[in-house]
Amino acid sequence: MIVASTQDGLLPAGLEEQLAGFTELVATAIANTQAREELRGIADEHAALRRVATLVARATPAEELFFTVTEEAGRLLAADLTVLARHTPDTETLVAAWRKGGGTFGELGSTMRLGGRNVATLVSRTGRPARIDRYADATGEPAEAAREWGLRACAGVPVTVQGRLWGVMYAASTGDEPLPSGTEARLANFTDLIATAIANVQAREELTASRARSMMLIRPLRSSRCGCRRPSCGRMCQSLQPASSAPGAAARPARRSCALSR
């Protein structure tokens, strides 16, 4: 804050102390505004994460969940683009994407080979978050695609499921300024929810397969039951049937109760 005079002569004595009082008030007002903005940002982040967590808890279909996550993350981070991609050791496949202002981004299901210096390859090779603030210097197929889409800065965070890399989630910018610090940490909150959803799906699929295998083993047992008619009775009851008294003698259909009916 500056005070000046167009008149001849010196400024009044003690003016600096008076100005200091005003600057302290201004500083307090600015700090309060920043604090409110930070609190609003935290509240917005928690709300976005709650919405995604609700979808995870409801076992929402993967396609719907993935698109919702990219949109929620993109809006929260004020990114120009957010992308979720599935990774193999050598490739990445576009799974879902959200672009600020709408419009398309790439082709879902399209695959690129990893390699060179770019965020996709860095995350895939290290399993850790990575960022590049100047994509003009990046190399490799993912970098060429990013420049075609007008991206200038990008940050990526791994999606790790049961200790293995499943894919990567990206936030990107088309402006000259780099992405804000902390972008990777905020993205990680969303990738944790994605990983939970994927692990839940895998667990349900494994449980279904296990039940199917169990039914295949039980079915032959149910085809032979003794006269006790208990649903749980199986082949074990055959061992309780009396043997024929003599060779060649006709077997009598003894209806001796099994051990489960006693």
C-alpha positions as CSV (number, residue, x, y, z in Angstrom):
1,M,0.0,0.0,0.0
2,I,1.4,3.4,-1.0
3,V,0.4,6.9,-0.1
4,A,1.7,9.9,-2.2
5,S,1.2,13.6,-2.3
6,T,1.2,16.1,-5.2
7,Q,1.8,19.0,-2.8
8,D,5.1,20.5,-1.8
9,G,6.4,19.5,1.5
10,L,6.9,16.3,3.5
11,L,4.2,13.7,4.3
12,P,2.9,13.9,7.8
13,A,5.0,12.2,10.5
14,G,3.7,8.8,11.7
15,L,2.0,8.1,8.3
16,E,3.8,4.7,8.0
17,E,2.4,3.5,11.3
18,Q,-1.1,4.5,10.2
19,L,-0.6,2.7,6.9
20,A,0.6,-0.4,8.7
21,G,-2.7,-0.6,10.5
22,F,-4.5,-0.7,7.3
23,T,-2.2,-3.2,5.7
24,E,-2.7,-5.5,8.6
25,L,-6.5,-5.3,8.1
26,V,-6.1,-6.0,4.4
27,A,-3.8,-9.0,5.1
28,T,-6.4,-10.4,7.5
29,A,-9.1,-10.1,5.0
30,I,-7.0,-11.8,2.3
31,A,-6.1,-14.6,4.7
32,N,-9.8,-15.1,5.6
33,T,-10.7,-15.3,1.9
34,Q,-8.0,-17.8,1.2
35,A,-9.0,-19.9,4.2
36,R,-12.7,-19.9,3.0
37,E,-11.6,-20.9,-0.5
38,E,-9.4,-23.7,0.9
39,L,-12.3,-25.0,3.0
40,R,-14.6,-24.8,0.1
41,G,-12.1,-26.8,-2.0
42,I,-11.9,-29.4,0.7
43,A,-15.6,-29.7,1.0
44,D,-16.0,-30.0,-2.8
45,E,-13.3,-32.7,-2.8
46,H,-15.0,-34.7,0.0
47,A,-18.4,-34.4,-1.8
48,A,-16.9,-35.7,-5.1
49,L,-15.2,-38.6,-3.4
50,R,-18.4,-39.5,-1.5
51,R,-20.4,-39.6,-4.8
52,V,-17.8,-41.9,-6.3
53,A,-17.7,-44.1,-3.2
54,T,-21.5,-44.4,-3.3
55,L,-21.2,-45.8,-6.8
56,V,-18.5,-48.2,-5.7
57,A,-20.6,-49.4,-2.8
58,R,-23.6,-50.0,-5.1
59,A,-21.5,-52.1,-7.5
60,T,-22.2,-49.7,-10.4
61,P,-21.2,-51.1,-13.8
62,A,-17.6,-50.4,-14.6
63,E,-18.3,-48.2,-17.7
64,E,-20.6,-45.9,-15.8
65,L,-18.2,-45.8,-12.8
66,F,-15.1,-45.0,-14.9
67,F,-16.8,-42.1,-16.8
68,T,-18.1,-40.7,-13.5
69,V,-14.7,-40.8,-11.9
70,T,-13.0,-39.0,-14.8
71,E,-15.7,-36.3,-14.8
72,E,-15.6,-35.8,-11.0
73,A,-11.8,-35.6,-11.0
74,G,-11.7,-33.3,-14.0
75,R,-14.1,-30.8,-12.5
76,L,-12.5,-30.9,-9.1
77,L,-9.0,-30.3,-10.4
78,A,-10.1,-27.7,-13.0
79,A,-8.3,-29.8,-15.5
80,D,-8.8,-29.6,-19.3
81,L,-8.8,-33.3,-19.6
82,T,-8.9,-36.4,-17.4
83,V,-8.3,-40.0,-18.7
84,L,-8.4,-43.5,-17.4
85,A,-6.4,-46.1,-19.3
86,R,-5.8,-49.8,-18.9
87,H,-2.2,-50.9,-18.9
88,T,-0.3,-54.0,-20.0
89,P,3.5,-54.2,-19.7
90,D,3.9,-52.8,-23.3
91,T,0.6,-51.0,-24.1
92,E,-2.2,-48.8,-22.8
93,T,-5.8,-48.8,-23.8
94,L,-8.2,-45.8,-23.4
95,V,-11.0,-46.8,-21.1
96,A,-12.7,-43.5,-20.2
97,A,-12.2,-39.8,-20.7
98,W,-13.7,-36.4,-19.8
99,R,-12.9,-33.2,-21.6
100,K,-13.7,-29.7,-20.3
101,G,-16.4,-28.1,-22.4
102,G,-17.4,-31.4,-23.8
103,G,-16.2,-32.9,-27.1
104,T,-14.5,-36.1,-27.8
105,F,-11.0,-37.3,-26.9
106,G,-9.4,-40.1,-28.8
107,E,-11.3,-43.3,-29.4
108,L,-12.4,-45.6,-26.5
109,G,-10.7,-48.9,-26.8
110,S,-7.8,-47.5,-28.8
111,T,-4.4,-48.8,-27.9
112,M,-0.9,-47.2,-27.9
113,R,2.5,-48.7,-27.4
114,L,4.5,-47.6,-24.4
115,G,8.0,-46.3,-24.7
116,G,9.9,-43.0,-24.8
117,R,9.7,-40.2,-22.2
118,N,6.1,-39.6,-21.4
119,V,3.9,-39.8,-18.3
120,A,2.2,-43.1,-19.4
121,T,5.6,-44.9,-19.7
122,L,7.1,-43.3,-16.6
123,V,4.2,-44.5,-14.4
124,S,4.1,-47.9,-16.1
125,R,7.8,-48.5,-15.5
126,T,8.0,-47.2,-12.0
127,G,4.5,-47.8,-10.6
128,R,4.7,-44.3,-9.1
129,P,3.0,-41.0,-9.9
130,A,4.7,-38.9,-12.6
131,R,4.3,-35.5,-14.3
132,I,5.7,-33.6,-17.3
133,D,5.1,-29.9,-17.4
134,R,6.3,-29.4,-21.0
135,Y,5.0,-32.0,-23.3
136,A,6.8,-30.3,-26.2
137,D,9.9,-32.2,-25.1
138,A,8.2,-35.6,-24.5
139,T,8.8,-38.5,-26.8
140,G,7.1,-41.8,-27.7
141,E,3.6,-42.6,-29.1
142,P,1.7,-41.4,-26.1
143,A,3.5,-38.0,-26.3
144,E,2.7,-37.7,-30.0
145,A,-1.0,-38.3,-29.3
146,A,-1.0,-35.8,-26.5
147,R,0.4,-33.1,-28.7
148,E,-2.2,-33.9,-31.4
149,W,-4.9,-33.4,-28.7
150,G,-3.3,-30.0,-27.7
151,L,-2.0,-31.1,-24.3
152,R,0.9,-29.2,-22.8
153,A,1.2,-30.6,-19.2
154,C,0.1,-33.9,-17.7
155,A,0.2,-35.8,-14.4
156,G,-0.5,-39.5,-14.0
157,V,-1.2,-41.8,-11.0
158,P,-1.2,-45.6,-11.0
159,V,-4.3,-47.7,-10.4
160,T,-2.9,-50.6,-8.3
161,V,-5.1,-53.6,-7.7
162,Q,-3.9,-56.2,-5.2
163,G,-0.3,-55.1,-5.6
164,R,-0.3,-55.1,-9.4
165,L,-0.6,-52.2,-11.9
166,W,-4.0,-52.2,-13.5
167,G,-3.9,-48.8,-15.2
168,V,-3.2,-45.1,-15.0
169,M,-5.4,-42.1,-14.4
170,Y,-4.3,-38.7,-15.9
171,A,-5.1,-35.1,-15.5
172,A,-3.9,-32.8,-18.3
173,S,-3.8,-29.1,-19.2
174,T,-3.9,-27.3,-22.6
175,G,-2.6,-24.0,-21.1
176,D,0.9,-22.7,-20.7
177,E,0.9,-23.0,-16.9
178,P,1.8,-26.3,-15.2
179,L,-0.7,-28.3,-13.3
180,P,-1.0,-27.2,-9.6
181,S,1.1,-28.8,-7.0
182,G,-0.7,-31.6,-5.2
183,T,-2.5,-32.7,-8.4
184,E,-1.1,-36.2,-8.1
185,A,-2.2,-36.6,-4.4
186,R,-5.7,-35.5,-5.2
187,L,-5.9,-37.9,-8.2
188,A,-4.7,-40.7,-6.0
189,N,-7.9,-40.3,-3.9
190,F,-9.9,-41.3,-6.9
191,T,-7.6,-44.1,-8.1
192,D,-7.9,-45.7,-4.6
193,L,-11.7,-45.8,-5.2
194,I,-11.2,-47.2,-8.7
195,A,-8.9,-49.9,-7.3
196,T,-11.5,-50.8,-4.7
197,A,-14.2,-51.2,-7.3
198,I,-12.1,-53.4,-9.5
199,A,-11.0,-55.6,-6.6
200,N,-14.6,-56.0,-5.6
201,V,-15.6,-57.1,-9.1
202,Q,-12.7,-59.6,-9.2
203,A,-13.7,-60.9,-5.8
204,R,-17.3,-61.4,-7.0
205,E,-16.2,-63.1,-10.1
206,E,-13.9,-65.5,-8.2
207,L,-16.7,-66.3,-5.7
208,T,-19.1,-67.1,-8.6
209,A,-16.5,-69.3,-10.3
210,S,-15.8,-71.1,-6.9
211,R,-19.5,-71.8,-6.4
212,A,-19.8,-73.1,-10.0
213,R,-16.9,-75.5,-9.3
214,S,-18.5,-76.6,-6.1
215,M,-21.8,-77.4,-7.7
216,M,-20.1,-79.5,-10.4
217,L,-18.6,-81.6,-7.6
218,I,-21.8,-81.9,-5.6
219,R,-24.1,-82.8,-8.5
220,P,-22.8,-86.4,-8.9
221,L,-23.4,-87.0,-5.2
222,R,-27.0,-85.9,-5.4
223,S,-27.7,-88.3,-8.1
224,S,-27.6,-91.3,-5.8
225,R,-29.4,-91.1,-2.5
226,C,-30.7,-93.7,0.0
227,G,-34.2,-94.2,1.2
228,C,-34.0,-91.6,3.9
229,R,-34.8,-88.9,1.4
230,R,-32.7,-86.3,3.2
231,P,-31.5,-83.6,0.8
232,S,-28.1,-83.6,2.4
233,C,-27.7,-87.4,2.0
234,G,-25.4,-88.6,-0.8
235,R,-23.3,-91.5,-1.7
236,M,-22.1,-92.1,1.8
237,C,-25.4,-93.8,2.5
238,Q,-24.6,-96.6,0.0
239,S,-21.9,-97.8,2.4
240,L,-24.6,-98.5,4.9
241,Q,-26.7,-100.8,2.7
242,P,-26.4,-104.5,3.7
243,A,-24.5,-106.7,1.3
244,S,-26.1,-109.7,-0.4
245,S,-26.1,-112.8,1.8
246,A,-24.8,-115.1,-0.9
247,P,-23.1,-114.8,-4.3
248,G,-25.7,-114.4,-7.0
249,A,-28.5,-113.7,-4.5
250,A,-30.8,-110.8,-5.4
251,A,-30.1,-107.7,-3.6
252,R,-33.0,-106.5,-1.4
253,P,-33.8,-102.8,-1.4
254,A,-33.1,-102.5,2.3
255,R,-34.2,-99.1,3.5
256,R,-31.9,-98.9,6.5
257,S,-31.6,-95.3,7.7
258,C,-28.4,-93.5,7.1
259,A,-26.2,-91.9,9.8
260,L,-27.6,-88.5,9.0
261,S,-31.2,-89.5,9.8
262,R,-30.5,-91.0,13.2
